[in-house]
């Protein structure tokens, strides 16, 4: 079994490329989550203007749960980015 010599410059470039790719993936996730939250808020506003009754309350509650889920996912993605940047 032989040893493989690794050029330190190649390793640094590889690490940097992996870092950039990870940041890019997380940034895309954050942007997507922010877009989903904005769309959900717009939909909720439209729903409030055009609906009334029990069906409206159920729909609003489901939208609220979805917003909470997306907000949690956004916070997690932002935490991942912060850890990655350290």
C-alpha positions as CSV (number, residue, x, y, z in Angstrom):
1,X,0.0,0.0,0.0
2,X,1.5,3.4,-1.0
3,X,1.0,6.8,0.4
4,X,-0.8,9.5,-1.6
5,X,0.8,12.9,-1.4
6,X,-1.8,15.6,-1.3
7,X,-0.8,19.1,-2.4
8,X,-1.9,21.5,0.3
9,X,-2.9,24.1,-2.3
10,X,-5.2,21.5,-3.9
11,X,-6.7,20.6,-0.6
12,X,-7.3,24.3,0.3
13,X,-8.9,24.9,-3.1
14,X,-11.1,21.8,-2.6
15,X,-12.2,22.9,0.8
16,X,-12.9,26.4,-0.4
17,X,-15.0,25.1,-3.3
18,X,-16.9,22.8,-0.9
19,X,-17.5,25.8,1.4
20,X,-18.8,28.0,-1.4
21,X,-21.1,25.2,-2.6
22,X,-22.5,24.7,0.9
23,X,-23.1,28.4,1.4
24,X,-24.8,28.6,-2.0
25,X,-27.1,25.7,-1.2
26,X,-28.0,27.2,2.2
27,X,-28.6,30.7,0.6
28,X,-30.9,29.1,-2.0
29,X,-32.8,27.3,0.8
30,X,-33.1,30.6,2.8
31,X,-34.3,32.5,-0.3
32,X,-36.9,29.7,-1.1
33,X,-38.2,29.7,2.5
34,X,-38.5,33.5,2.6
35,X,-40.3,33.4,-0.7
36,X,-42.7,30.6,0.6
37,X,-43.4,32.6,3.7
38,X,-44.1,35.8,1.7
39,X,-46.4,33.8,-0.6
40,X,-48.2,32.3,2.3
41,X,-48.7,35.7,4.0
42,X,-50.1,37.1,0.7
43,X,-52.4,34.1,0.4
44,X,-53.6,34.5,4.0
45,X,-54.3,38.2,3.4
46,X,-56.3,37.4,0.3
47,X,-58.2,34.6,2.1
48,X,-59.2,37.0,4.9
49,X,-60.6,39.4,2.4
50,X,-62.8,36.9,0.6
51,X,-63.9,34.3,3.2
52,X,-65.9,34.0,6.4
53,X,-67.1,31.3,8.7
54,X,-65.8,28.0,10.0
55,X,-64.1,27.1,6.7
56,X,-62.2,30.4,6.8
57,X,-61.1,29.7,10.4
58,X,-59.8,26.2,9.5
59,X,-58.0,27.5,6.5
60,X,-56.5,30.3,8.5
61,X,-55.3,27.9,11.2
62,X,-53.7,25.6,8.6
63,X,-51.9,28.6,7.1
64,X,-50.7,29.7,10.5
65,X,-49.3,26.2,11.1
66,X,-47.6,26.2,7.7
67,X,-46.1,29.6,8.5
68,X,-44.8,28.4,11.8
69,X,-43.2,25.4,10.1
70,X,-41.6,27.5,7.4
71,X,-40.4,30.1,10.0
72,X,-38.8,27.2,12.0
73,X,-37.1,25.9,8.9
74,X,-35.8,29.3,8.0
75,X,-34.3,29.8,11.5
76,X,-32.7,26.3,11.2
77,X,-31.2,27.2,7.8
78,X,-29.9,30.6,9.1
79,X,-28.3,28.7,12.1
80,X,-26.7,26.3,9.7
81,X,-25.3,29.2,7.7
82,X,-24.0,30.8,10.8
83,X,-22.2,27.6,11.9
84,X,-20.8,27.2,8.4
85,X,-19.4,30.7,8.4
86,X,-17.6,30.2,11.7
